[in-house]
């Protein structure tokens, strides 16, 4: 599965057993999942900053 970051568009690296090296964020009023790569997660420290970029 080639998952891409919803902020920068880069491919997210996978660890063993298909786990993503990054995070998954959901907006409070939505059930859609947004995938965030490890690099973007380091730049944007809080969940609020991440949600603003989406």
C-alpha positions as CSV (number, residue, x, y, z in Angstrom):
1,X,0.0,0.0,0.0
2,X,1.6,3.3,-1.1
3,X,0.2,5.8,1.3
4,X,1.0,9.5,0.7
5,X,1.2,12.4,3.2
6,X,-1.9,14.6,2.9
7,X,0.3,17.7,3.6
8,X,3.4,17.4,1.5
9,X,2.4,14.5,-0.9
10,X,5.5,12.4,-0.2
11,X,5.3,8.6,0.2
12,X,5.1,7.5,3.9
13,X,7.6,5.0,4.9
14,X,6.3,1.7,6.3
15,X,7.7,-0.3,9.2
16,X,7.4,-4.0,9.8
17,X,4.0,-5.6,9.3
18,X,2.8,-2.6,7.2
19,X,2.7,0.0,10.0
20,X,3.2,3.6,8.9
21,X,6.1,5.7,10.1
22,X,3.9,8.7,10.8
23,X,0.5,9.4,12.3
24,X,-3.2,9.4,11.4
25,X,-5.3,12.4,12.2
26,X,-9.1,12.8,12.0
27,X,-11.0,16.1,12.0
28,X,-13.4,16.4,14.9
29,X,-16.5,16.7,12.7
30,X,-15.4,14.1,10.1
31,X,-14.7,10.4,10.0
32,X,-12.1,10.7,7.2
33,X,-8.5,9.8,8.1
34,X,-5.6,12.0,7.1
35,X,-2.1,10.5,6.9
36,X,0.8,12.6,8.0
37,X,4.5,11.7,7.4
38,X,7.1,11.7,10.1
39,X,8.9,14.8,8.6
40,X,5.7,16.9,8.6
41,X,4.9,15.7,12.1
42,X,8.3,17.0,13.3
43,X,7.6,20.4,11.7
44,X,4.1,20.8,13.0
45,X,4.2,20.0,16.7
46,X,0.5,20.2,17.7
47,X,-2.6,18.7,16.3
48,X,-4.1,22.1,15.8
49,X,-1.2,23.1,13.5
50,X,-1.6,19.9,11.5
51,X,-5.4,20.5,11.1
52,X,-4.7,24.1,9.9
53,X,-2.4,22.7,7.1
54,X,-5.1,20.2,5.9
